[in-house]
C-alpha cells in the first residue's frame, strides 16, 4: 500500500506543473476516507491552480503573482514541499521572462528545501540546469542536467536527456550529444511525450546540420515540424521552418530557403512573436541580397523595421 502511494506521488511530480501541491497528490488507498485538507493548504492549492491557469493563457505576470501568494501561505505553515513547488514555478517563469537573477534566487531557495531523495529533486535540478544554461555557464548547466537525468526514472526522463544532449552539443561534443538525444527520443516515444519527441528530433536535426548532412537534417526537421503542428506549438513550428530554411540554403536552394523563412514570418507574426518574425525577415533580406535582388531585400528590411516599431509601441 505504501509503495502504491509512492508511485502516485512520483507520477504527480512527473507532470510537475499540472498538480496543485505535493501533499495533495494522493489521498491514500482505495476506500480510505481522505483526511480533511487544512484551510491554509486549500488556499495555497487555489493560488497554485490560479497560477497554472494564468500561465496556460499566457499571462506570466498573473502567474507570478499567484505563485507568490501560494509561496507566502506555504511559508506561513512551513510546508516545505509546497514552498519548493512554488519556488520552482517562479524560477521557471522568471527565466522565461529573461529575469535571470530572480530565477537563480528562486531556484537556489528551492534547492535548499529539496533533498536528493525527494521526488521533487529531478524537476528542481532540471530547472537549475535550464537557468545555468540561460546565463551561459555550460559546466554548471551540464552538472545539474546530469543530476536530473540520474534522478528521474519516470515519464520525464526523455525531457531531462534532451537538456543534457543540448548542452553537450553546445560544448561541441557532437557524438555524445547524438547518443543522448537518441536516448531521449526513445524515452519520449515510449512515454508518449510528443512535444519532447519533437525537441529530440529537432536537436538531432541540428547535429546532422552541423555535420553537413543536409538530407538527414531535413528529414529530422520535417518530422519535428509534423509533431509541432499536431501539438499546435507556434514557436516551435517557426523554429522548424527557419531550420529547414538554413538547410535549404546550405544545399544551394535559395528559393526554397526563402519559402521556408517566409512561412516562419507568417507563423511568428500571427503567433504573437514579432521579434522572431523580424529575425526571419532579416534572413530573407540576406538571402535576397545573395540572390541579386536588392529591391526585395530592402522590402524585407522595411517590413522588419515596421514590425519592430509596432511592437515597441505596445
N, C-alpha and C positions, 0 to 999 in steps of 0.2 A: 504493500500500500504506500509506504514512504517513497519507494522507487517510482511509483506512478506519479506521485506529487512532484518529484524532482523532474521527471520528464515533461510534465505540463509546464512547470516553471521555466525550464530551459526553452521550451517551444515558444512561450510568451516572450522571452528575451530575444529569440531569433528574429522576431518581427518587431524589434525594439520600439519603433515609433508608432505602432498601431495599438498599443495597450496602455492602460491608464497607470497603474502602479504595481510594482513587483509584488507587494503584499496582497494584492487583489487578484493575482494571476490564476490561482487555483483555490477553489472553495473547499476542497477536500474530496473524500471518496464518495462514490455514488451512494445516494441515500442518506448521507450525513446532513444534518441541519447546519447550514453555514453560520458562523459566528456573526453577530451584527457588526457592521463596519462603524467605527467611531466617527462622529460628525466631522472632526478635523480631517480625517482621511477621505471622507466623502467630498469635502470641499476641495482638497488637493486633487483628487481624481477628476472633479468637474473642471478645474482650471487646466489640467492636463489635456482633457478632451477638447476644451476650447482652443488650446494651443495647436493641437493636431489639426483641428478643423480650419483654423486660420492659415496654417501652413499649406494645407491642401488647396486652399483657394488663392494662394499666392500672397497672402497678407503676412509678410515676415515680421513687420513691426508689431502687429497684433499678436502673432505667435510668441514673440519675445516677451511681450507684456504679460501674456497668460502664463508662460513658463516661469517668469519671475514671481508671480503670485503663488504658483504651485510651490516653488522653492521656499518662499517665505513661510508657508504653512508647514512644509516638511521640516524645516529647521526649527520651527516652534515646538515640535513634538519629538525632535531628534530621530526622525525617520531617515536613517542613512541611505537605505536603498532608494526611497523616493527622491531624496535630495540628489543622489547620483544620477538618476534618470533625468531630472530637470536640468542638471548641470550639463549633461552630455547633449541634451536637446538644445540648450542655449549655445553651447560651444559650436555645434554644427551650424546653427543659424547665423551666428556671428561670422563664422568662416565664410559662409556663402554670401554674406553681405560685404566681405572684404575687411571686416573688423578683426584683424588677426590678433592684436594684443588682448582684446576681450575674449576671443576664442581660446587663446592659450591660458588665460587666467581661469576660465571656466573649466577647461578640461583638466588642468592641473589640480584644481579643487576636487573634481570628481575622482581622480586617481587616488587621492588621499583617503577616499571613502570606500574604495573598491579593492579588496584583496584579490590575488591572482586566482584563488579557487572559486570566486564568485561567478555565477552565470552572467553577471554584468560585465566581467572583465574583457571578453573578446571585443564587444562593441566599443567599450571605452578606449581600449588600446588602438582599435581601428581608427576612431576619430582623432586620437592623438597623432597617429601616423599621417592622417589627412592634413592636419593642421601643420605639422612639421614640414610636409611636402609643400604646402602653400607658402610657407616662409622661406623655402629653399634650402632647408637643412636635410639633404638626402641621407646622410648616415643615420641621423635620428629617426627620420621617417622610415627607413628600412628596418631599423631595430624594432620600432613599435609595430610595424606591419607584420614582421616576423613573429612577434609575440601574439598578435591577433590570430595569425594562421595556426600557430601551435595550440592555442587555447580553444578555438572554435571547431567543434566536431559535428555541428548540425547543418541546417539549411543555408546558413550564411558563409559556409566555408569557401565557396566559389568567389563570393564578393571580397573576402579577405585576400584570397590569392590574386585576384585582379589587381588590387592595390600593390601588393608586393611585386608582381610582374611589371607593373607600370614603372615603379621606382627602379627596378633592375634595368629596364630599358633606358631610362633616363641616365643611368650610370654608365651606359654603353656596354652592359653585359647582355648582349643580344641572345646568346644561346640559353643562358639561364632564364632570361625573360620569356623566351619562347616556350621553354619547358613549363614554367609556372603558369603561363597563360593557357597552355594546353590543358594542364590540370584544372585550372579554373573553369575552362569551357566545359569539360566533362562533368565537374561538380555542379555547375549551374544547370546543365541539361538534365542531370539526374534529379535536381531539386525542383525543376520546372520554373527556374528563375529567369524569365525571358529577357527582362531588361539587362540583367547581369550577363546573360549569354551574349547579348548584342555587344556589351562592353568588352567581353573576351574576344569576340570576333574582330571588333574594331582595333583592339590592341595588336592582335595577330596580323591584321592588315597593315598597321603601322610598321611592324617588324619586317614584314615582307617588302613594304615600300622602301624601308631603309636599306634593304639588301638588293634593291633594284629589281625585284621580282614582280613586275607590273601585273602579270596575269593572276598570280596568287593574291596580290593586294586587292585587285579589282573584285575578284570573286568573294573575298572575305568582307570587303566593304559593302558589297551588294547584299550579302547575307545579313549583315548588321542592319542595313537600311530596311530590308524587308521586315525584320523584327521590330525596329523602331517605329515603322509605320503601323504595325499591328498594335503596338502599345501606345501609339499616338504621342511620342516624345518629340516635340517640335525642335528643341535644341539639339538633340542627338541626330535627328534627320538632317538638319543643316550641317552638322559636323561630318556626317557620312558623305553628303553631297560635295562638300568642299574637299574632302579627302579624295573622292573619285575624280574631282577636277584636277587635283595635283597629279594623280596617276596618269590621267589622260594627257596632261601637259608633258610629263616625263616621257611618254610614248610618242610625243611629237604631234599629237592630235589637238591643236589649239581650238578648233571649232567645237569639238566635244567638251573640252575643258571649259570653254565659255558657257556652254549649255548647262553644265553641272553647277557652275558658280551662279548663273542666273537663277536657277531653281533654288539655290541656297539663299539668295537675296530675298526671293518671294516668301520662302518659309520663315526666315528670321523676321522680316518686316511684319508679316501677318501674325507671327507668333509673339510679337511684342518685344523683340530683341534688336533694337536699331543699331547697336554697336556691332553686333555680329553681321547684320546686313551691310553695314558700312565697310567692314573688313572684307566681305565678299566682293563688294563693288570695287574696292581698291585692287583686288586681284584681277577683276575684269578689266580695269583700266590698264594694268600692267600687260595683260595678255593682248589687249587691243593694240597697244604700242608695239609689242613684239610682232604682231601680225601686220604691222604697217597701216593701222587705221587710227591716226591721231585724233580725228574728229570724234570717233566713238569712244576713245579713251577720255577725251575732255568731257563728253556727255556723262560717262560713268563717274568721273570725279565730281562733276557738278551735282549729280544726283546724290552722291555720298555726302557732300557738304550740306545740301538741303536737308537730308535726313538727320544729320547730326545737329544742325541748328534747331530743327523742330524738337529734337529730344531735349536739348538744353533749355528750351522754353517751358517744358512741362514742370 
